Amino acid sequence: MNHDIVDSDRVDLHRRVALVLRKEPGLQRDFAERLRSKLARPRSAATVSDNEWEWYIILTLWSPLQVIRLLEDSSERGIRLRQDSPFVFLLSTAHRRGVTPDPD
């Protein structure tokens, strides 16, 4: 899989997350809680990236509209955060629990 396809898939994933948050802004709190749980696990705390900590802060302190804007942002920061985004893990967890509709 080449770099352009991976980038396109990543942008598509985050657009889908933004769409889900537009429909259900309360899920941002659920995403923050799931990420907090992941960060709190002893074995995974050592492997947590700075971006994941930054995402936790963003999900905890920012409004849903601010998060949606970041997810769709083409700035250097938006691109950097999407490269190591926790949303693949968070959406997988949410789908397994039936919390969010399947984006497909």
C-alpha atoms as an extended CHARMM CRD file, in Angstrom:
* protein
*
       104  EXT
         1         1  MET       CA              0.0000000000        0.0000000000        0.0000000000  PROA      1               0.0000000000
         2         2  ASN       CA              1.5640000000        3.3020000000       -0.9790000000  PROA      2               0.0000000000
         3         3  HSD       CA              1.8310000000        6.4550000000        1.1200000000  PROA      3               0.0000000000
         4         4  ASP       CA             -0.8940000000        8.3620000000       -0.7790000000  PROA      4               0.0000000000
         5         5  ILE       CA             -3.4510000000        5.6060000000       -0.2060000000  PROA      5               0.0000000000
         6         6  VAL       CA             -2.6170000000        5.4500000000        3.5040000000  PROA      6               0.0000000000
         7         7  ASP       CA             -2.9770000000        9.2440000000        3.7840000000  PROA      7               0.0000000000
         8         8  SER       CA             -6.2810000000        9.1410000000        1.9040000000  PROA      8               0.0000000000
         9         9  ASP       CA             -7.5820000000        6.3800000000        4.1780000000  PROA      9               0.0000000000
        10        10  ARG       CA             -6.4830000000        8.3370000000        7.2570000000  PROA      10              0.0000000000
        11        11  VAL       CA             -8.2570000000       11.4990000000        6.0560000000  PROA      11              0.0000000000
        12        12  ASP       CA            -11.3810000000        9.4500000000        5.2790000000  PROA      12              0.0000000000
        13        13  LEU       CA            -11.3560000000        7.8630000000        8.7510000000  PROA      13              0.0000000000
        14        14  HSD       CA            -11.1580000000       11.2460000000       10.4530000000  PROA      14              0.0000000000
        15        15  ARG       CA            -13.9150000000       12.6830000000        8.2750000000  PROA      15              0.0000000000
        16        16  ARG       CA            -16.0820000000        9.7680000000        9.3670000000  PROA      16              0.0000000000
        17        17  VAL       CA            -15.2150000000       10.4010000000       13.0110000000  PROA      17              0.0000000000
        18        18  ALA       CA            -16.1300000000       14.0780000000       12.5140000000  PROA      18              0.0000000000
        19        19  LEU       CA            -19.4560000000       13.0200000000       10.9870000000  PROA      19              0.0000000000
        20        20  VAL       CA            -20.1800000000       10.7310000000       13.9480000000  PROA      20              0.0000000000
        21        21  LEU       CA            -19.3410000000       13.5520000000       16.3880000000  PROA      21              0.0000000000
        22        22  ARG       CA            -21.6250000000       15.9460000000       14.5070000000  PROA      22              0.0000000000
        23        23  LYS       CA            -24.4890000000       13.4910000000       14.9470000000  PROA      23              0.0000000000
        24        24  GLU       CA            -23.5840000000       12.4660000000       18.4990000000  PROA      24              0.0000000000
        25        25  PRO       CA            -21.3240000000       15.0470000000       20.1860000000  PROA      25              0.0000000000
        26        26  GLY       CA            -21.5950000000       13.1700000000       23.4870000000  PROA      26              0.0000000000
        27        27  LEU       CA            -19.4240000000       10.4200000000       22.0380000000  PROA      27              0.0000000000
        28        28  GLN       CA            -16.4330000000       12.7090000000       22.4660000000  PROA      28              0.0000000000
        29        29  ARG       CA            -16.6820000000       12.0860000000       26.2130000000  PROA      29              0.0000000000
        30        30  ASP       CA            -16.8650000000        8.3270000000       25.5750000000  PROA      30              0.0000000000
        31        31  PHE       CA            -13.7970000000        8.5070000000       23.3240000000  PROA      31              0.0000000000
        32        32  ALA       CA            -11.9070000000       10.4750000000       26.0090000000  PROA      32              0.0000000000
        33        33  GLU       CA            -12.8490000000        7.8980000000       28.6510000000  PROA      33              0.0000000000
        34        34  ARG       CA            -11.7520000000        4.9660000000       26.4770000000  PROA      34              0.0000000000
        35        35  LEU       CA             -8.4690000000        6.6880000000       25.7380000000  PROA      35              0.0000000000
        36        36  ARG       CA             -7.9920000000        7.4510000000       29.4440000000  PROA      36              0.0000000000
        37        37  SER       CA             -8.5170000000        3.7630000000       30.2020000000  PROA      37              0.0000000000
        38        38  LYS       CA             -5.9010000000        2.8340000000       27.6270000000  PROA      38              0.0000000000
        39        39  LEU       CA             -3.4450000000        5.3920000000       28.9920000000  PROA      39              0.0000000000
        40        40  ALA       CA             -3.9980000000        4.1270000000       32.5500000000  PROA      40              0.0000000000
        41        41  ARG       CA             -3.0300000000        0.5350000000       31.7650000000  PROA      41              0.0000000000
        42        42  PRO       CA              0.4500000000       -0.0890000000       33.2020000000  PROA      42              0.0000000000
        43        43  ARG       CA              1.7390000000       -2.0490000000       30.2350000000  PROA      43              0.0000000000
        44        44  SER       CA              0.5180000000        0.4300000000       27.6630000000  PROA      44              0.0000000000
        45        45  ALA       CA              1.4240000000        3.6440000000       29.5300000000  PROA      45              0.0000000000
        46        46  ALA       CA              5.0750000000        3.1500000000       28.6260000000  PROA      46              0.0000000000
        47        47  THR       CA              4.2170000000        2.7840000000       24.9450000000  PROA      47              0.0000000000
        48        48  VAL       CA              1.8380000000        5.7380000000       24.7260000000  PROA      48              0.0000000000
        49        49  SER       CA              2.9030000000        8.3840000000       22.2410000000  PROA      49              0.0000000000
        50        50  ASP       CA              2.9600000000       12.1070000000       22.9030000000  PROA      50              0.0000000000
        51        51  ASN       CA              0.2210000000       12.4340000000       20.2760000000  PROA      51              0.0000000000
        52        52  GLU       CA             -2.0430000000       10.0890000000       22.2280000000  PROA      52              0.0000000000
        53        53  TRP       CA             -1.5740000000       12.2230000000       25.3580000000  PROA      53              0.0000000000
        54        54  GLU       CA             -2.2800000000       15.3100000000       23.2630000000  PROA      54              0.0000000000
        55        55  TRP       CA             -5.4360000000       13.6760000000       21.8700000000  PROA      55              0.0000000000
        56        56  TYR       CA             -6.5710000000       12.8750000000       25.4190000000  PROA      56              0.0000000000
        57        57  ILE       CA             -6.1550000000       16.5210000000       26.4190000000  PROA      57              0.0000000000
        58        58  ILE       CA             -7.9810000000       17.6490000000       23.2770000000  PROA      58              0.0000000000
        59        59  LEU       CA            -10.8710000000       15.2170000000       23.7940000000  PROA      59              0.0000000000
        60        60  THR       CA            -11.1270000000       16.2000000000       27.4450000000  PROA      60              0.0000000000
        61        61  LEU       CA            -10.8760000000       19.9890000000       27.1990000000  PROA      61              0.0000000000
        62        62  TRP       CA            -12.0690000000       20.9990000000       23.7440000000  PROA      62              0.0000000000
        63        63  SER       CA            -15.6530000000       21.3930000000       22.6010000000  PROA      63              0.0000000000
        64        64  PRO       CA            -17.0260000000       18.9030000000       20.0480000000  PROA      64              0.0000000000
        65        65  LEU       CA            -16.9760000000       21.6170000000       17.3710000000  PROA      65              0.0000000000
        66        66  GLN       CA            -13.2880000000       22.3340000000       18.0180000000  PROA      66              0.0000000000
        67        67  VAL       CA            -12.4840000000       18.6100000000       17.7930000000  PROA      67              0.0000000000
        68        68  ILE       CA            -14.4610000000       18.2850000000       14.5520000000  PROA      68              0.0000000000
        69        69  ARG       CA            -12.5530000000       21.2170000000       13.0730000000  PROA      69              0.0000000000
        70        70  LEU       CA             -9.2350000000       19.6360000000       14.0690000000  PROA      70              0.0000000000
        71        71  LEU       CA            -10.2230000000       16.2850000000       12.5610000000  PROA      71              0.0000000000
        72        72  GLU       CA            -10.8410000000       18.0090000000        9.2280000000  PROA      72              0.0000000000
        73        73  ASP       CA             -7.9590000000       20.4950000000        9.4860000000  PROA      73              0.0000000000
        74        74  SER       CA             -5.2830000000       20.4860000000        6.7850000000  PROA      74              0.0000000000
        75        75  SER       CA             -2.7860000000       22.3750000000        8.9640000000  PROA      75              0.0000000000
        76        76  GLU       CA              0.5440000000       20.8650000000        9.9540000000  PROA      76              0.0000000000
        77        77  ARG       CA             -0.8070000000       20.1530000000       13.4460000000  PROA      77              0.0000000000
        78        78  GLY       CA             -3.9430000000       18.4690000000       12.1070000000  PROA      78              0.0000000000
        79        79  ILE       CA             -1.8940000000       16.2830000000        9.7780000000  PROA      79              0.0000000000
        80        80  ARG       CA              0.5790000000       15.4000000000       12.5540000000  PROA      80              0.0000000000
        81        81  LEU       CA             -2.1710000000       14.4250000000       14.9800000000  PROA      81              0.0000000000
        82        82  ARG       CA             -3.9680000000       12.2920000000       12.3950000000  PROA      82              0.0000000000
        83        83  GLN       CA             -0.7660000000       10.3390000000       11.7270000000  PROA      83              0.0000000000
        84        84  ASP       CA             -0.8350000000        8.8810000000       15.2350000000  PROA      84              0.0000000000
        85        85  SER       CA             -4.5210000000        9.1350000000       15.9980000000  PROA      85              0.0000000000
        86        86  PRO       CA             -6.2050000000        6.9620000000       18.6210000000  PROA      86              0.0000000000
        87        87  PHE       CA             -9.4380000000        6.8180000000       16.6200000000  PROA      87              0.0000000000
        88        88  VAL       CA             -8.7460000000        3.4640000000       14.9630000000  PROA      88              0.0000000000
        89        89  PHE       CA             -8.5520000000        1.9420000000       18.4500000000  PROA      89              0.0000000000
        90        90  LEU       CA            -11.4210000000        4.0510000000       19.8000000000  PROA      90              0.0000000000
        91        91  LEU       CA            -13.7810000000        3.3230000000       16.9120000000  PROA      91              0.0000000000
        92        92  SER       CA            -12.9490000000       -0.3710000000       16.9750000000  PROA      92              0.0000000000
        93        93  THR       CA            -13.8210000000       -0.4540000000       20.6710000000  PROA      93              0.0000000000
        94        94  ALA       CA            -17.0150000000        1.5130000000       20.1080000000  PROA      94              0.0000000000
        95        95  HSD       CA            -18.1240000000       -0.7350000000       17.2490000000  PROA      95              0.0000000000
        96        96  ARG       CA            -17.4620000000       -3.8690000000       19.2840000000  PROA      96              0.0000000000
        97        97  ARG       CA            -19.6710000000       -2.4880000000       22.0570000000  PROA      97              0.0000000000
        98        98  GLY       CA            -22.3330000000       -1.3090000000       19.6280000000  PROA      98              0.0000000000
        99        99  VAL       CA            -21.9560000000        2.3100000000       20.7320000000  PROA      99              0.0000000000
       100       100  THR       CA            -21.6290000000        3.8440000000       17.2740000000  PROA      100             0.0000000000
       101       101  PRO       CA            -23.0100000000        2.8360000000       13.9280000000  PROA      101             0.0000000000
       102       102  ASP       CA            -20.6230000000        1.1700000000       11.5210000000  PROA      102             0.0000000000
       103       103  PRO       CA            -19.2810000000        3.9580000000        9.2710000000  PROA      103             0.0000000000
       104       104  ASP       CA            -19.6040000000        1.7980000000        6.1310000000  PROA      104             0.0000000000
